[in-house]
């Protein structure tokens, strides 16, 4: 009977240890997902800034071209 009680106690302790491990694994997975979300948001913000800068450069080039045409027409 003692052998059965010891076996049950060991199994209960093992199950309790597994539960704690599962909770830690879930917390670690959540932390990884949160960090990944932060990284994606930062990358998206950087990409948006790069696109805005490129758009501004295209607009400036278009304005320069328009000004060149206007100056050429005026200074004939």
Secondary structure, 3 states (H helix, E strand, C coil): CHHHHHHHHHHHHHHHHHHHHHHHHHHHHHHHHHHHHHHHHHHHHHHHHHHHHHHHHHHHHHHHHHHHHHHHHHCC
